[in-house]
C-alpha cells in the first residue's frame, strides 16, 4: 500500500492544537500520526487521500488564532509493520508459560 505523509506545522504548537489536527485528519481518512517538534506528521493511503477535504479542514480550523500549514510528500514504501516489530515491539512474558 502506498501512503502520503502530510507534515502539519501548527502555530501555536501545543497538545490541544495537535490533538484537534489529528482528530480532524482522522475524519478525512488519515490513519496514523506522529508528533514532531512543530506539529504532527499524518499518514493516509494514497487511494483514500482527498486534498480538497484537507484544504477545507485547514481553512475551517475551529481554534481561533491558530495557523495550520501542511506539506505533502509520498511516504517511503516499506513494510511498516515489520519496522514497528523490529524497533518498538517488546514481548510480554507472563510467568514461564505464556509469551505475547
N, C-alpha and C positions, 0 to 999 in steps of 0.2 A: 504494500500500500504506500502510495506517495502522499506526503504531507507538505503543507505550507507552515512555516514558522513566522508568526507575526510578533514583532517586538513592539510592545506598547511602552511609550515613555509617558509618565504621569507627573503632573506638577500641580499641587504638591504631591510628593511621593510618600504615601503613608499606607498603613494597613487597610484603612477604610476604603480609600480610593482604589487600591489594588483589588480588594475583595469585590467591589462593585464592578470593576472592569472584568474580572474573572466570571462573575455571575452573568453579566450581560453577554459576554462572549460565549459562555456555555449555552445560552438560549439560542444562539445562532449557529451552533454546530461545533464549536471548539471543544476538545475533549481532554486536553491536559495543559497544565500551567506550571511555570517555574518562575519564582521571584528572582529578580536581579536588582542591582543597586538603584536603578532609575525607573523601575516599573515591573512589568510582567512580560514573560515570553509565553505565547499561547500556540497550540498546535491544532490544526484542523486537516482532515482528509481533503485532498485536492478536489475530489468528486463532490464534496459537500460544501465547498467554500462559496460564499455569496458575498462578493465585495460590496455590492450595493447595501446589503444589510449591515456590513461592517462600517461603511461610511455613515449610515444613518445612526448607528449606535454611538459613534463619536460625536456627531453633530448634536444629537439629543441627549448627551450625557447628563444624568439627573443631578449631579452635585454642582452647585453654583461655584464660580470662580475656580474651576478645575480645568486644566488643559490636558487633553489626551491626544497624542500623536502616535503614528504607527509606521512601521516598515515591514514589507512582506518579502520573504525570500523562500525558495524551495528548501525544505529541510533535508539534511543528509539522509540518504536512503540506506538504512541499516536495520538489523534485527534489534529493535529497541528492547524487546522482552529479554533477549539474551544479554544485552548490555546491563539491564537492571539486575538480572540474576547474578551476573559476574561481579558487579560493583557494589550492589546495595543489599541484596538478599542475604539474610542470616537465618539458617535453620533454627527451629525451636525444638529443643530436646526436652522431653517430659520423662522423668525417671530414666530407666535404662532400657525401655521397651518401645518408646514412640518418638519418632522424629518427623517434624512437619517442615 
